[in-house]
Amino acid sequence: MKVVIFEAEPREAAVFEQLRKRHDLVVTEQPLNADSVKRFTDAEAISTFIYSRLDRAVLARLPAARLIATRSTGYDHIDTGYCAERGITVCNVPTYGENTVAEHVFALLLAISHRLRDAIERARSGWFSPQGLEGFDLAGKMLGVIGTGNIGRHVIRIAKGFAMSVVAFDLHPDAEFADRLDFRYTDLDELLSSADIITLHVPSSPQTHHLLNAEAFARMKQGAVVINTARGDLIDAIALVQALISGKVAAAGLDVLPDEPLIREEAELVSSNFAREQLLHNLVADHVLLRMPNVIVTPHSAFNTREAVERIIATTVENIAAFADGRPQNVVAGPSGTTPAARRPI
């Protein structure tokens, strides 16, 4: 097969080289988009990360494509409906970093609770004083976990190590797990109103789009903290800015933003047909969040540890090899035309 690996960092390229023994392999640091696709129209198998655009317009220019092996758990960046129509198999990496992303949740939370950014900047400036840097303990706080899939469950395990209380919301509660970890499931309204800290661990879908909106923020406790390492569009960024300004939300730790590709490609946004009103509003909100003193933003890097990346690449190579051998694995959409109706929380 003609296999094209997009968005590949140098550390990843060497691992993908093993595919060259059986396939015509191209490895590029470029994302797949409307511009780059014209150079790879003969690709039969493609592997991308989250910054590639795999919409109908791009996929239609890949007439030979039979496999998309995304190097992520989520696949909301892929038009799976069109893939089903075309008979293109879509594979993902279902598990690679439940501990990795969960650890990042607490990296963000501890940075907020101990005022680490301000403390580090102050110490570097030569003002070696804790005055005005009062934080808060995690012990005894109520953590609200929205989504108890692989990552959400690991977040709960870590929270218990910090002596936190936990409430969780999930469409498929696991009573046995809740008993074992000593937390309770509740409905979303109660979680929002009772949790001191809320962390999101659900996939992006029409049902979860703007799960945290103005109404949700209004139901939260005064001074709640919000953490998002899942997908940016789970939060209405404009509503979050307003909640932060009002003090309803005391702080936010974000590894994802609603329109990350547009932040990377602002020139394209301003000069092309992407300049639609809502996208511009989101982009402005993203930039406001990046600069607010009570917000910590990391560049979608929660997954980015040596061990997790090794697991992602290994699974992706296995997905491509399995497809070539006629036994596709980790399939989330395919020629049958059936895309999973409900995706489990990440």
Secondary structure, 3 states (H helix, E strand, C coil): CEEEECCCCHHHHHHHHHHHHCCEEEECCCCCCCCHHHHCCCCCEEECCCCCCECHHHHCCCCCCCEEECCCCCCCCECHHHHHHHCCEEECCCCCCHHHHHHHHHHHHHHHHCCHHHHHHHHHHCCCCCCCCCCCCCCCCEEEEECCCHHHHHHHHHHHHCCCEEEEECCCCCHHHHHHHCCEECCHHHHHHHCCEEEECCCCCCCCCCCECHHHHHHCCCCEEEEECCCHHHECHHHHHHHHHHCCEEEEEECCCCCHHHHHCHHHHHHCCCCCHHHHHHHHHHHHHHHCCCEEECCCCCCCCHHHHHHHHHHHHHHHHHHHCCCCCCEEECCCCCCCCCCCCC
